[in-house]
């Protein structure tokens, strides 16, 4: 017995000496990425796709070995704040990410400009890079011009402002009219009803859409030089004056921009009152299956609008991290949600790719160094190439036009107009018909 106890004690002492002699493993350093999400409320469709893409990119980068900064390996770590689609809460959440969580950069994906603009003065004061994709160029620039941003980098499409140098496939004006061409209609056969919510996003759309329609020779209804009844307050619940005017004016197409809940009420009420347009362009409202699938009956079928990412993007021109492609990212989304495409997964993923490449190019986590790398770099992403213009810290987002189809009893979005080599059309545009 004494011999056994002696041996046991010797083993314990040996282990103790060994443990004392071992240095504890150093924890892997992290790069903290912040994101203000909108997983609830009227912009939940935007938020769900954005967060999925951001998390997928972080997972892929960490699985591929992390991020090399000055010879040291870092992992990415996400810090998330939920806005509940409340633009008045965004600035406070952004401050929390910076002051409490100590993030090195903040990323987003497509979100209406009023939801992203409150972040700008916060990141500018802190000197923290912000990578956002805040809807169309014109409303965004109008809302943020006074901030003289130097740390806010954006990717946007445009409504009617030509890119310089010009290239096709980046303008609402262009793809909207080409959609009309694909339908076989022209400016002599269509009377277009214009509508928009009176918020920072919708008001800019209302002015620009009406003007470009009239400049192209279309007759408009409810626009009236930008002061018409087609622009409605965010608290509106009864849209009778708008659709009754459309009926009186024999409107055959409607073009507009508003949050999904407002469009749902407007279109449901108008259809119940006997209004049956053959073309519906519903920017912002019609993007996501999660919103369109809540429309009664087949009221979503035929609705179309601009879109800005697709799983059919060419993986050579639009690479992900490692083996991830646009299609495989989409497949992960379907496996996780059992939902059709949410295009925001691509831009959530892409903005993480851009930030990480800029950090590696800078070889630094300092905000000024990352900013310089963002300005100097050209970035290949799963959403296509991104190259920020030093004049406005903006890079163009390619557009395509899509419509909602009913196929095998399911609501699906199909590409009906595309200018881009990395995305082909998948079906033929059609006029809406009614029972």
MIDREN-242337 format. One record per residue: residue in one letter; x, y, z of N, C-alpha, C in turn. Coordinates in steps of 0.02 Angstrom, whole numbers, padded with zeros to 5 digits, always signed. Layout:
N
AXYZXYZXYZ
...
This chain:
435
X+00042-00060+00000+00000+00000+00000+00043+00063+00000
X+00097+00063+00043+00140+00122+00045+00174+00134-00022
X+00192+00078-00055+00224+00085-00120+00177+00117-00171
X+00114+00095-00170+00064+00123-00216+00053+00197-00203
X+00049+00215-00139+00039+00286-00122+00098+00327-00144
X+00158+00299-00136+00219+00336-00156+00219+00349-00231
X+00200+00297-00269+00198+00305-00342+00146+00357-00363
X+00087+00354-00331+00035+00402-00347+00057+00473-00332
X+00090+00482-00275+00113+00549-00257+00166+00574-00306
X+00208+00528-00326+00261+00546-00374+00230+00570-00440
X+00177+00534-00461+00143+00553-00524+00113+00622-00517
X+00079+00635-00461+00048+00700-00449+00100+00756-00450
X+00157+00743-00416+00209+00794-00414+00238+00807-00484
X+00246+00752-00521+00273+00760-00589+00227+00801-00633
X+00163+00786-00627+00114+00824-00666+00113+00896-00645
X+00120+00908-00580+00119+00977-00556+00178+01016-00583
X+00237+00984-00582+00296+01018-00608+00289+01032-00683
X+00259+00981-00717+00249+00991-00789+00202+01048-00804
X+00148+01052-00764+00100+01106-00776+00129+01173-00761
X+00171+01176-00706+00202+01240-00689+00249+01262-00744
X+00280+01214-00776+00328+01231-00828+00298+01249-00895
X+00231+01237-00904+00198+01251-00968+00168+01320-00969
X+00181+01357-01022+00150+01423-01031+00079+01413-01056
X+00029+01450-01028-00039+01445-01053-00043+01468-01126
X-00087+01436-01164-00094+01454-01235-00121+01525-01242
X-00091+01563-01287-00114+01631-01300-00180+01629-01338
X-00229+01669-01317-00292+01671-01354-00282+01701-01423
X-00319+01677-01472-00315+01705-01539-00343+01775-01539
X-00306+01824-01563-00333+01892-01565-00391+01896-01615
X-00435+01945-01604-00494+01951-01646-00499+02020-01678
X-00529+02021-01736-00551+02082-01768-00626+02088-01757
X-00647+02141-01726-00717+02150-01708-00754+02187-01763
X-00805+02155-01791-00846+02185-01843-00915+02199-01815
X-00940+02259-01825-01005+02279-01800-01057+02280-01855
X-01119+02267-01836-01175+02270-01884-01238+02290-01847
X-01273+02342-01872-01338+02360-01846-01390+02329-01891
X-01429+02282-01864-01474+02242-01904-01546+02268-01898
X-01588+02244-01944-01660+02258-01943-01696+02192-01954
X-01692+02149-01904-01722+02082-01910-01796+02082-01896
X-01821+02137-01869-01892+02143-01852-01918+02209-01880
X-01984+02212-01891-02013+02273-01917-02017+02273-01993
X-02029+02332-02022-02044+02336-02093-01985+02318-02138
X-01925+02320-02112-01866+02304-02153-01835+02236-02135
X-01876+02192-02107-01850+02126-02087-01823+02087-02146
X-01851+02096-02205-01826+02062-02265-01754+02083-02280
X-01741+02148-02276-01673+02173-02285-01627+02142-02232
X-01650+02145-02169-01608+02124-02114-01590+02051-02114
X-01638+02008-02131-01625+01936-02131-01571+01918-02181
X-01576+01944-02242-01526+01929-02292-01458+01957-02276
X-01457+02019-02251-01393+02051-02234-01355+02012-02182
X-01389+01994-02128-01356+01958-02073-01331+01890-02096
X-01372+01855-02136-01351+01789-02160-01286+01795-02200
X-01283+01844-02246-01224+01852-02286-01163+01871-02246
X-01172+01916-02197-01116+01937-02155-01089+01878-02115
X-01134+01840-02084-01112+01782-02045-01079+01729-02088
X-01105+01720-02149-01075+01670-02194-01004+01690-02213
X-00993+01754-02228-00926+01777-02246-00878+01769-02187
X-00900+01787-02127-00858+01780-02068-00839+01706-02057
X-00888+01662-02064-00875+01590-02057-00824+01567-02108
X-00833+01587-02171-00787+01565-02224-00716+01590-02212
X-00710+01653-02192-00643+01682-02181-00609+01650-02122
X-00645+01639-02068-00615+01605-02011-00595+01533-02028
X-00638+01498-02066-00622+01430-02085-00561+01427-02131
X-00550+01481-02168-00493+01482-02215-00428+01504-02180
X-00431+01515-02115-00370+01532-02078-00370+01601-02048
X-00424+01638-02057-00429+01704-02026-00396+01758-02067
X-00374+01811-02033-00348+01871-02066-00277+01884-02042
X-00232+01894-02089-00163+01908-02071-00152+01983-02065
X-00132+02005-02006-00117+02076-01994-00047+02081-01964
X-00001+02109-02002+00068+02118-01978+00098+02053-01953
X+00084+01998-01990+00113+01934-01972+00078+01896-01917
X+00024+01924-01891-00013+01890-01838-00082+01870-01864
X-00104+01811-01844-00167+01784-01869-00225+01805-01823
X-00277+01833-01854-00336+01856-01817-00398+01818-01840
X-00444+01808-01794-00511+01783-01811-00559+01843-01813
X-00612+01834-01853-00665+01884-01855-00718+01869-01803
X-00744+01921-01772-00796+01913-01722-00850+01966-01734
X-00913+01944-01738-00967+01989-01754-01001+02015-01691
X-01013+02081-01690-01051+02113-01637-01114+02143-01668
X-01171+02123-01642-01235+02137-01675-01279+02179-01629
X-01311+02229-01659-01362+02268-01624-01425+02268-01667
X-01483+02261-01636-01547+02256-01672-01585+02322-01668
X-01603+02349-01727-01635+02415-01730-01711+02412-01729
X-01740+02352-01741-01813+02344-01748-01841+02388-01805
X-01800+02402-01856-01819+02444-01913-01836+02516-01892
X-01808+02538-01837-01821+02605-01810-01760+02649-01824
X-01767+02695-01871-01709+02736-01890-01685+02780-01832
X-01729+02796-01785-01708+02838-01728-01663+02801-01679
X-01660+02735-01685-01619+02695-01640-01550+02680-01668
X-01540+02694-01732-01479+02671-01767-01416+02704-01740
X-01419+02770-01728-01359+02805-01705-01336+02778-01637
X-01383+02767-01592-01365+02741-01526-01334+02672-01529
X-01361+02629-01573-01331+02563-01580-01261+02567-01610
X-01251+02613-01656-01185+02621-01686-01135+02646-01634
X-01156+02692-01592-01113+02716-01538-01094+02659-01491
X-01142+02616-01476-01129+02560-01431-01077+02513-01461
X-01084+02499-01525-01036+02455-01558-00965+02483-01553
X-00959+02548-01560-00893+02580-01559-00867+02589-01488
X-00908+02619-01445-00885+02639-01378-00882+02580-01330
X-00930+02534-01334-00932+02478-01286-00899+02415-01314
X-00915+02398-01376-00887+02337-01406-00818+02347-01436
X-00801+02409-01453-00735+02423-01480-00723+02394-01549
X-00774+02398-01593-00767+02368-01659-00715+02405-01701
X-00685+02368-01746-00635+02397-01791-00666+02423-01856
X-00726+02401-01871-00762+02423-01931-00834+02401-01926
X-00877+02434-01964-00948+02418-01964-00969+02404-02036
X-01007+02350-02045-01030+02331-02111-01106+02327-02112
X-01134+02336-02171-01205+02327-02182-01215+02295-02249
X-01278+02298-02273-01293+02276-02341-01348+02323-02365
X-01387+02304-02415-01439+02350-02439-01488+02365-02383
X-01502+02429-02376-01551+02454-02327-01573+02522-02352
X-01636+02542-02343-01656+02609-02364-01613+02663-02332
X-01598+02717-02369-01552+02769-02344-01569+02796-02275
X-01633+02807-02257-01646+02834-02190-01623+02788-02133
X-01616+02723-02147-01592+02677-02096-01516+02677-02089
X-01481+02700-02139-01408+02700-02137-01379+02769-02121
X-01414+02822-02140-01387+02889-02132-01368+02906-02060
X-01406+02885-02008-01387+02903-01940-01319+02875-01918
X-01293+02825-01953-01228+02798-01936-01171+02844-01955
X-01182+02885-02006-01127+02923-02036-01093+02970-01986
X-01130+03016-01952-01094+03061-01906-01060+03024-01850
X-01085+02966-01830-01055+02928-01775-00987+02900-01796
X-00985+02867-01855-00922+02837-01876-00872+02891-01896
X-00896+02947-01922-00851+03000-01941-00817+03030-01879
X-00853+03038-01826-00824+03064-01764-00774+03015-01735
X-00790+02951-01739-00747+02899-01709-00688+02880-01754
X-00693+02894-01819-00640+02873-01865-00640+02799-01877
X-00701+02769-01879-00709+02698-01890-00739+02686-01959
X-00710+02644-02001-00738+02633-02068-00807+02601-02065
X-00851+02627-02108-00919+02601-02117-00927+02581-02190
X-00946+02518-02203-00959+02494-02270-01033+02479-02275
X-01069+02520-02314-01142+02514-02319-01164+02512-02392
X-01224+02486-02402-01255+02484-02468-01324+02514-02461
X-01328+02581-02456-01391+02613-02436-01436+02635-02493
X-01458+02586-02533-01509+02602-02583-01483+02649-02637
X-01526+02689-02667-01505+02729-02725-01460+02787-02706
X-01418+02804-02754-01367+02855-02746-01396+02923-02729
X-01447+02944-02766-01470+03014-02759-01499+03029-02690
X-01547+02989-02663-01571+03003-02596-01516+02999-02544
X-01470+02951-02552-01416+02943-02504-01372+03005-02502
X-01351+03029-02560-01308+03087-02562-01343+03149-02536
X-01407+03156-02551-01445+03213-02525-01447+03212-02448
X-01455+03153-02420-01463+03148-02347-01397+03156-02310
X-01341+03141-02342-01277+03139-02306-01226+03190-02330
X-01244+03233-02377-01195+03280-02405-01164+03325-02351
X-01203+03345-02302-01178+03391-02251-01126+03360-02206
X-01120+03294-02205-01074+03261-02159-01001+03262-02184
X-00991+03276-02249-00924+03275-02278-00887+03211-02258
X-00917+03155-02273-00893+03091-02249-00825+03073-02277
X-00783+03044-02234-00718+03019-02255-00708+02946-02235
X-00748+02920-02191-00743+02851-02169-00802+02808-02192
X-00850+02838-02227-00911+02803-02248-00906+02784-02321
X-00901+02720-02335-00892+02694-02403-00956+02658-02424
X-00983+02676-02482-01048+02649-02503-01046+02618-02572
X-01091+02571-02582-01105+02542-02647-01179+02553-02661
X-01195+02586-02717-01264+02603-02732-01277+02600-02807
X-01341+02589-02824-01362+02600-02893-01389+02671-02899
X-01412+02690-02958-01435+02759-02969-01505+02758-03000
X-01542+02811-02986-01609+02818-03015-01604+02849-03084
X-01573+02907-03089-01572+02943-03153-01507+02980-03166
X-01458+02976-03121-01395+03010-03130-01346+02966-03168
X-01327+02986-03228-01283+02945-03269-01215+02935-03236
X-01189+02874-03236-01120+02864-03213-01071+02899-03260
X-01015+02918-03234-00963+02951-03274-00898+02913-03264
X-00874+02877-03315-00901+02871-03382-00964+02827-03383
X-01006+02840-03433-01068+02803-03437-01056+02730-03455
X-01095+02686-03423-01097+02616-03443-01167+02590-03427
X-01193+02545-03468-01263+02523-03461-01273+02475-03402
X-01334+02477-03375-01352+02428-03325-01348+02450-03253
X-01346+02516-03241-01338+02541-03173-01392+02591-03154
X-01441+02603-03198-01491+02655-03187-01561+02626-03186
X-01602+02649-03138-01673+02632-03137-01706+02657-03201
X-01690+02718-03221-01720+02746-03282-01710+02699-03341
X-01652+02673-03346-01634+02632-03404-01670+02564-03402
X-01663+02527-03347-01691+02460-03346-01767+02462-03341
X-01795+02515-03311-01868+02521-03309-01898+02530-03378
X-01868+02574-03418-01894+02584-03485-01880+02523-03530
X-01824+02489-03518-01811+02429-03557-01861+02373-03539
X-01883+02373-03477-01936+02327-03458-02000+02341-03498
X-02017+02405-03505-02075+02424-03546-02064+02401-03618
X-02003+02410-03644-01988+02388-03712-01998+02312-03719
X-01975+02275-03668-01981+02202-03670-02054+02180-03669
X-02097+02223-03639-02168+02207-03636-02204+02227-03701
X-02170+02265-03743-02201+02287-03805-02244+02349-03798
X-02233+02388-03744-02271+02450-03735-02223+02509-03743
X-02251+02568-03752-02209+02628-03759-02243+02687-03726
X-02211+02745-03734-02235+02805-03699-02301+02832-03727
X-02324+02806-03782-02388+02830-03809-02447+02787-03786
X-02432+02730-03754-02486+02685-03735-02494+02680-03659
X-02449+02709-03621-02451+02701-03548-02464+02767-03512
X-02512+02765-03467-02521+02819-03419-02497+02792-03352
X-02447+02825-03323-02412+02796-03265-02432+02833-03201
X-02457+02796-03153-02470+02823-03087-02408+02819-03044
X-02388+02875-03014-02327+02878-02975-02345+02881-02901
X-02311+02841-02860-02325+02840-02789-02260+02832-02749
X-02260+02857-02688-02203+02848-02643-02221+02871-02573
X-02188+02841-02525-02194+02864-02456-02153+02927-02447
X-02176+02970-02403-02142+03034-02392-02089+03027-02337
X-02040+02984-02349-01982+02978-02305-01920+02995-02345
X-01861+02989-02314-01800+03010-02348-01786+02971-02411
X-01809+02909-02415-01800+02868-02474-01854+02882-02526
X-01916+02876-02506-01971+02883-02553-01977+02951-02585
X-01964+03004-02547-01972+03072-02574-01925+03084-02632
X-01863+03059-02626-01815+03067-02681-01837+03027-02742
X-01862+02967-02732-01888+02927-02787-01946+02962-02821
X-01992+02989-02781-02052+03020-02809-02034+03076-02858
X-01989+03120-02836-01969+03175-02879-01935+03151-02943
X-01888+03105-02935-01848+03084-02993-01887+03039-03041
X-01929+02994-03014-01967+02949-03058-02016+02988-03101
X-02053+03032-03069-02102+03071-03107-02070+03112-03162
X-02014+03143-03145-01981+03185-03194-01954+03145-03252
X-01923+03087-03238-01894+03048-03292-01948+03017-03336
X-02006+03000-03307-02061+02975-03347-02088+03028-03394
X-02097+03088-03368-02123+03142-03411-02071+03163-03463
X-02006+03163-03444-01954+03179-03493-01953+03129-03551
X-01973+03067-03535-01974+03015-03587-02038+03014-03626
X-02084+03061-03611-02146+03067-03649-02205+03031-03621
X-02199+03001-03561-02256+02968-03530-02302+03019-03498
X-02366+03002-03495-02414+03041-03456-02415+03013-03385
X-02411+03057-03336-02410+03034-03266-02474+03055-03230
X-02490+03017-03179-02547+03031-03136-02523+03031-03064
X-02551+03075-03024-02537+03084-02952-02466+03107-02939
X-02431+03131-02990-02364+03158-02979-02366+03235-02976
X-02395+03267-03026-02406+03339-03027-02344+03379-03009
X-02290+03366-03046-02229+03405-03034-02195+03392-02968
X-02210+03336-02937-02179+03319-02873-02219+03339-02812
X-02278+03367-02823-02319+03389-02766-02386+03352-02762
X-02393+03299-02802-02458+03266-02808-02474+03221-02750
X-02536+03195-02751-02562+03154-02696-02531+03083-02696
X-02491+03068-02747-02458+03003-02747-02405+02996-02693
X-02382+03052-02666-02334+03050-02610-02373+03053-02545
X-02368+03000-02505-02411+02994-02446-02370+02991-02382
X-02399+03014-02328-02366+03013-02263-02355+02942-02239
X-02303+02932-02197-02287+02865-02173-02343+02836-02130
X-02384+02877-02102-02439+02852-02060-02503+02837-02098
X-02501+02842-02164-02562+02833-02204-02587+02761-02200
X-02653+02754-02194-02683+02687-02195-02738+02681-02247
X-02765+02738-02270-02818+02739-02320-02791+02772-02383
X-02785+02733-02437-02755+02757-02499-02807+02773-02553
X-02869+02781-02533-02924+02792-02581-02911+02849-02629
X-02889+02909-02605-02879+02964-02653-02830+02948-02708
X-02779+02908-02693-02729+02893-02743-02757+02846-02796
X-02784+02789-02776-02806+02741-02827-02870+02763-02862
X-02911+02804-02830-02969+02830-02865-02948+02879-02920
X-02895+02917-02908-02868+02960-02960-02840+02919-03017
X-02806+02864-03001-02780+02820-03053-02837+02792-03095
X-02890+02772-03063-02947+02746-03101-02976+02800-03146
X-02982+02860-03119-03010+02916-03158-02966+02933-03218
X-02899+02928-03209-02852+02945-03262-02837+02887-03310
X-02871+02831-03299-02859+02771-03340-02786+02748-03339
X-02757+02748-03280-02688+02727-03271-02681+02653-03289
X-02627+02638-03326-02614+02569-03347-02551+02540-03315
X-02510+02584-03286-02448+02561-03253-02437+02604-03191
X-02408+02574-03139-02390+02614-03080-02316+02603-03065
X-02283+02657-03048-02213+02657-03028-02208+02690-02960
X-02172+02658-02913-02165+02691-02849-02115+02657-02803
X-02108+02687-02744-02062+02664-02693-02091+02678-02625
X-02096+02626-02583-02119+02634-02515-02102+02570-02476
X-02107+02572-02409-02095+02511-02370-02147+02458-02386
X-02130+02394-02376-02176+02340-02392-02245+02345-02360
X-02252+02362-02296-02320+02364-02267-02365+02416-02301
X-02336+02473-02321-02376+02524-02354-02399+02502-02423
X-02352+02471-02460-02372+02447-02526-02425+02393-02521
X-02419+02349-02473-02468+02296-02464-02538+02325-02455
X-02544+02376-02413-02609+02408-02402-02633+02445-02464
X-02587+02482-02496-02606+02520-02556-02631+02473-02611
X-02594+02421-02626-02611+02378-02682-02673+02336-02665
X-02679+02312-02604-02738+02273-02585-02801+02314-02590
X-02799+02376-02565-02857+02420-02567-02874+02438-02639
X-02823+02453-02679-02835+02474-02749-02867+02417-02789
X-02841+02356-02781-02869+02299-02817-02940+02285-02795
X-02954+02290-02731-03022+02278-02706-03071+02329-02734
X-03045+02389-02751-03088+02441-02780-03093+02436-02855
X-03064+02384-02885-03071+02374-02957-03016+02401-02999
X-02960+02421-02970-02903+02447-03007-02858+02389-03028
X-02845+02383-03094-02807+02326-03120-02756+02349-03171
X-02698+02374-03148-02646+02396-03195-02611+02336-03226
X-02582+02346-03285-02547+02291-03318-02472+02291-03304
X-02447+02345-03273-02377+02349-03253-02373+02377-03182
X-02334+02344-03139-02323+02370-03072-02248+02369-03058
X-02219+02428-03047-02150+02434-03026-02151+02457-02953
X-02131+02413-02907-02138+02425-02835-02070+02422-02802
X-02030+02475-02810-01963+02477-02780-01968+02474-02704
X-01917+02444-02675-01912+02433-02603-01963+02381-02578
X-02027+02392-02595-02080+02350-02568-02078+02279-02596
X-02058+02270-02659-02065+02206-02692-02004+02162-02693
X-01952+02180-02655-01888+02145-02659-01889+02073-02633
X-01925+02062-02578-01914+02001-02540-01975+01955-02540
X-01962+01892-02549-02015+01841-02546-02052+01845-02480
X-02017+01859-02426-02049+01861-02360-02103+01914-02357
X-02098+01966-02398-02149+02018-02402-02202+02002-02455
X-02179+01983-02514-02226+01970-02569-02271+01909-02555
X-02246+01861-02519-02286+01801-02505-02344+01814-02457
X-02345+01873-02426-02400+01890-02381-02458+01924-02417
X-02450+01940-02482-02505+01968-02520-02557+01914-02535
X-02620+01933-02530-02674+01885-02539-02676+01860-02612
X-02696+01797-02619-02706+01769-02686-02644+01774-02728
X-02653+01797-02790-02597+01804-02836-02578+01878-02847
X-02590+01920-02797-02577+01991-02806-02502+02008-02813
X-02459+01961-02796-02387+01974-02806-02364+01958-02876
X-02401+01916-02912-02380+01893-02978-02379+01951-03027
X-02322+01960-03060-02313+02012-03109-02281+02075-03082
X-02280+02084-03016-02246+02142-02987-02171+02136-03004
X-02141+02192-03023-02071+02193-03041-02035+02253-03012
X-01970+02251-03015-01928+02306-02991-01855+02291-03004
X-01813+02340-02987-01741+02331-02992-01717+02281-02940
X-01664+02247-02956-01631+02204-02906-01557+02207-02917
X-01518+02182-02869-01447+02198-02867-01402+02141-02843
X-01426+02080-02840-01383+02022-02829-01423+01959-02846
X-01388+01908-02872-01422+01847-02891-01374+01788-02884
X-01402+01731-02867-01361+01671-02860-01333+01646-02927
X-01361+01670-02983-01335+01649-03048-01276+01691-03071
X-01252+01738-03031-01192+01776-03049-01135+01727-03064
X-01095+01745-03114-01038+01704-03135-00987+01700-03079
X-00971+01640-03054-00925+01635-02997-00854+01655-03013
X-00835+01655-03077-00768+01678-03095-00763+01754-03086
X-00815+01790-03107-00816+01862-03102-00838+01886-03034
X-00871+01843-02996-00899+01861-02931-00880+01808-02879
X-00817+01808-02859-00793+01753-02815-00809+01764-02742
X-00823+01709-02707-00828+01711-02635-00761+01690-02604
X-00762+01674-02540-00702+01652-02505-00696+01577-02510
X-00637+01552-02525-00627+01480-02531-00669+01451-02587
X-00709+01401-02571-00750+01369-02622-00820+01399-02628
X-00834+01452-02591-00901+01482-02593-00911+01519-02658
X-00968+01507-02690-00989+01541-02751-01057+01573-02738
X-01080+01616-02783-01148+01642-02775-01200+01587-02767
X-01193+01534-02807-01242+01479-02802-01237+01442-02736
X-01176+01428-02713-01170+01391-02651-01192+01433-02591
X-01181+01499-02594-01206+01542-02540-01282+01540-02539
X-01313+01543-02598-01385+01537-02602-01409+01469-02575
X-01374+01416-02593-01393+01349-02569-01391+01346-02492
X-01343+01379-02462-01340+01382-02388-01400+01420-02361
X-01419+01473-02395-01478+01512-02374-01541+01469-02376
X-01550+01433-02431-01610+01390-02438-01610+01335-02384
X-01553+01305-02373-01549+01252-02322-01565+01279-02253
X-01547+01342-02240-01558+01371-02174-01628+01398-02165
X-01659+01425-02219-01722+01460-02212-01780+01429-02249
X-01767+01385-02298-01818+01357-02342-01854+01412-02381
X-01820+01467-02395-01849+01523-02432-01814+01533-02499
X-01849+01562-02548-01816+01581-02611-01764+01636-02598
X-01733+01658-02652-01677+01704-02648-01694+01768-02609
X-01650+01786-02563-01648+01852-02533-01584+01884-02559
X-01588+01934-02603-01527+01961-02634-01479+01994-02586
X-01502+02011-02526-01457+02045-02480-01403+02000-02452
X-01410+01934-02460-01357+01890-02436-01291+01904-02473
X-01296+01922-02537-01236+01936-02576-01199+01998-02553
X-01237+02052-02538-01203+02113-02518-01180+02112-02445
X-01215+02075-02402-01188+02066-02334-01121+02030-02337
X-01117+01978-02378-01055+01941-02386-01001+01985-02417
X-01018+02022-02469-00969+02062-02505-00937+02116-02462
X-00977+02149-02420-00949+02203-02380-00900+02177-02328
X-00910+02116-02303-00860+02086-02259-00796+02071-02298
X-00804+02044-02359-00745+02031-02401-00704+02095-02411
X-00738+02150-02425-00703+02213-02439-00665+02237-02377
X-00699+02237-02320-00667+02260-02258-00606+02218-02241
X-00611+02153-02248-00555+02109-02231-00497+02119-02279
X-00511+02125-02344-00457+02137-02391-00422+02203-02376
X-00461+02255-02358-00432+02320-02342-00387+02315-02280
X-00409+02277-02230-00368+02268-02170-00303+02233-02187
X-00307+02182-02229-00246+02146-02248-00200+02190-02291
X-00230+02230-02335-00190+02276-02376-00156+02329-02333
X-00193+02352-02282-00166+02403-02237-00115+02373-02189
X-00121+02308-02176-00079+02274-02126-00086+02308-02058
X-00149+02329-02045-00160+02369-01985-00234+02368-01967
X-00249+02379-01903-00318+02387-01880-00335+02459-01865
X-00290+02504-01881-00302+02576-01871-00352+02602-01922
X-00402+02641-01900-00455+02665-01944-00429+02705-02003
X-00378+02747-01992-00351+02787-02047-00315+02743-02098
X-00280+02692-02074-00246+02647-02120-00296+02607-02161
X-00349+02584-02129-00401+02546-02166-00434+02591-02217
X-00449+02653-02198-00479+02700-02244-00435+02710-02306
X-00370+02719-02296-00325+02728-02353-00325+02667-02398
X-00329+02608-02369-00330+02546-02409-00396+02540-02447
X-00451+02561-02417-00515+02560-02453-00514+02607-02513
X-00482+02664-02506-00477+02711-02562-00431+02685-02616
X-00378+02650-02596-00327+02629-02645-00345+02564-02679
X-00387+02523-02648-00398+02456-02671-00451+02448-02725
X-00446+02393-02762-00498+02370-02807-00516+02300-02782
X-00580+02288-02769-00600+02229-02731-00643+02183-02773
X-00623+02119-02776-00663+02068-02809-00707+02035-02757
X-00772+02037-02767-00818+02011-02717-00870+01965-02749
X-00908+01933-02706-00961+01889-02729-01018+01928-02762
X-01018+01995-02754-01067+02039-02786-01037+02076-02845
X-00977+02057-02865-00945+02090-02921-00890+02137-02898
X-00855+02170-02945-00799+02214-02928-00823+02278-02894
X-00785+02300-02844-00800+02362-02808-00737+02405-02809
X-00745+02467-02831-00689+02514-02835-00716+02583-02816
X-00700+02606-02757-00729+02668-02731-00700+02730-02765
X-00743+02775-02785-00723+02839-02814-00701+02885-02757
X-00642+02913-02763-00616+02957-02710-00659+03019-02699
X-00697+03039-02751-00737+03100-02746-00797+03092-02700
X-00828+03032-02699-00888+03022-02659-00888+02957-02619
X-00831+02921-02620-00823+02858-02583-00878+02808-02601
X-00897+02808-02665-00952+02767-02689-00930+02723-02747
X-00958+02663-02750-00947+02619-02807-01014+02597-02834
X-01019+02591-02900-01082+02576-02932-01103+02504-02921
X-01168+02493-02911-01198+02427-02905-01234+02410-02969
X-01219+02354-03001-01255+02334-03061-01327+02314-03045
X-01372+02330-03091-01443+02315-03083-01467+02265-03135
X-01519+02229-03118-01559+02193-03166-01632+02204-03148
X-01677+02188-03193-01749+02195-03179-01778+02125-03172
X-01819+02116-03120-01849+02051-03112-01924+02057-03098
X-01960+02003-03110-02032+01999-03097-02046+01938-03054
X-02101+01942-03018-02125+01885-02980-02170+01842-03024
X-02153+01778-03030-02190+01729-03069-02223+01679-03022
X-02275+01646-03047-02304+01589-03012-02286+01526-03051
X-02245+01482-03022-02223+01422-03056-02232+01362-03010
X-02268+01312-03036-02282+01251-02997-02313+01270-02929
X-02354+01322-02931-02388+01343-02870-02347+01385-02823
X-02283+01399-02841-02239+01437-02797-02223+01505-02826
X-02214+01555-02782-02195+01622-02802-02119+01625-02810
X-02095+01642-02870-02023+01646-02882-02007+01708-02922
X-01948+01737-02911-01925+01795-02948-01881+01774-03006
X-01893+01803-03065-01854+01786-03124-01823+01849-03155
X-01763+01842-03182-01728+01897-03215-01757+01908-03284
X-01783+01968-03298-01813+01981-03363-01776+02035-03403
X-01732+02074-03371-01689+02122-03406-01621+02122-03373
X-01568+02110-03411-01500+02114-03384-01452+02136-03439
X-01406+02182-03420-01354+02205-03465-01288+02170-03453
X-01283+02129-03402-01218+02111-03375-01195+02042-03397
X-01131+02036-03412-01102+01974-03435-01107+01919-03382
X-01109+01939-03319-01110+01889-03266-01180+01867-03246
X-01232+01892-03281-01300+01872-03266-01343+01873-03328
X-01370+01816-03347-01415+01810-03404-01488+01816-03381
X-01532+01832-03428-01603+01830-03412-01626+01758-03403
X-01676+01749-03360-01700+01681-03345-01771+01669-03368
X-01808+01723-03386-01875+01715-03412-01896+01778-03450
X-01956+01778-03477-01981+01831-03520-02029+01876-03483
X-02020+01941-03489-02064+01990-03456-02136+01981-03480
X-02184+01994-03436-02254+01986-03455-02298+02041-03423
X-02351+02059-03459-02402+02104-03433-02446+02066-03383
X-02467+02102-03332-02511+02072-03282-02581+02064-03310
X-02610+02006-03300-02680+01995-03319-02719+01974-03257
X-02784+01979-03262-02828+01967-03203-02883+01917-03222
X-02909+01881-03173-02962+01832-03186-03023+01866-03218
